[in-house]
């Protein structure tokens, strides 16, 4: 009996010792894993796009999408820092790429390298020639700007092999060709916007969706301050062109089409409903805002308003045919379709060389220029746009 008791005690001690050894082994492994994770995190390099004041949604997208493909090329983790006029993550959700990770480490000369592309075309020329793959070894590569600088990679021989590794054809890396794919990889609609989007698709199911994006000029909350893109009365030219080009040429009856209109002027949408009929026209009220100009509200209201702007942008991706102003918001909305150039018309200068001569002066003064509705099948040959 005494021997049995002794054996039980020894066995218990053995179990306790074994358990202690197992716990110590597990803790050591956890410690090693934690250290490995810390070392791995130290080795991660980031490409951070930041822009608080660099134009409207399209200009910001030029920088965001150009930075995204550059992050792919350099095998860096992509982050977007976008706080004004509202944090981007409060407007639209990350999709496959979790770009909303917050960086708490302070940027300094030792850990970061920054390029501000601004609107400088000369920096695109620079980017065509430099060895991008060896641009910097610092932890943070920080980019900002509002131009399509990724187009430079088409001509940059240093990245040709890398682009092919990523299954890109280098000669076709122009942003419009990939906008829909990149935008979808980065962004998805928040749940309520997605629900509204699905309802919209039900309304247009079975009909051809003909769209117009009409930019008149700068505005505040959809009320005109000036008309530097076109005289306000020219909006009617859009409706007449759409009627001739799509309805009459294709002999469409009223049940075969729907019209979606977005604009920087609320009364333009109302005018379209009067022209085509309220039963044919769809639009979102109170969405005529510009990211960089229109916001004096408190932050939570800004976010809700900007969601309406992005919702309009998303809906343009459903258009079977689209007529837009020579403006980034409309063009990028058209490019955010699986077939970016399908039935795309732009209201623009008859002489595109005028734009190339002095873009900064002419693009904001169109009233006295001869304008036309131009079919665009290739951005590089049919339209001057940066």
HELIX and SHEET records of a PDB file:
HELIX    1   1 UNK A    2  UNK A   43  1                                  42    
HELIX    2   2 UNK A   57  UNK A   74  1                                  18    
HELIX    3   3 UNK A   88  UNK A   90  5                                   3    
HELIX    4   4 UNK A  121  UNK A  129  1                                   9    
HELIX    5   5 UNK A  132  UNK A  134  5                                   3    
HELIX    6   6 UNK A  149  UNK A  154  5                                   6    
HELIX    7   7 UNK A  157  UNK A  159  5                                   3    
HELIX    8   8 UNK A  160  UNK A  165  1                                   6    
HELIX    9   9 UNK A  170  UNK A  172  5                                   3    
HELIX   10  10 UNK A  175  UNK A  186  1                                  12    
HELIX   11  11 UNK A  191  UNK A  204  1                                  14    
HELIX   12  12 UNK A  232  UNK A  234  5                                   3    
HELIX   13  13 UNK A  235  UNK A  242  1                                   8    
HELIX   14  14 UNK A  243  UNK A  248  3                                   6    
HELIX   15  15 UNK A  254  UNK A  256  5                                   3    
HELIX   16  16 UNK A  266  UNK A  276  1                                  11    
HELIX   17  17 UNK A  299  UNK A  316  1                                  18    
HELIX   18  18 UNK A  328  UNK A  335  1                                   8    
HELIX   19  19 UNK A  353  UNK A  357  1                                   5    
HELIX   20  20 UNK A  359  UNK A  362  1                                   4    
HELIX   21  21 UNK A  379  UNK A  382  1                                   4    
SHEET    1   A 4 UNK A  77  UNK A  81  0                                        
SHEET    2   A 4 UNK A  46  UNK A  50  1                                        
SHEET    3   A 4 UNK A 140  UNK A 144  1                                        
SHEET    4   A 4 UNK A 112  UNK A 116  1                                        
SHEET    1   B 2 UNK A  93  UNK A  94  0                                        
SHEET    2   B 2 UNK A 187  UNK A 188 -1                                        
SHEET    1   C 6 UNK A 281  UNK A 282  0                                        
SHEET    2   C 6 UNK A 257  UNK A 263  1                                        
SHEET    3   C 6 UNK A 208  UNK A 214  1                                        
SHEET    4   C 6 UNK A 321  UNK A 325  1                                        
SHEET    5   C 6 UNK A 344  UNK A 349  1                                        
SHEET    6   C 6 UNK A 371  UNK A 375 -1                                        
SHEET    1   D 2 UNK A 219  UNK A 220  0                                        
SHEET    2   D 2 UNK A 223  UNK A 224 -1                                        
END                                                                             
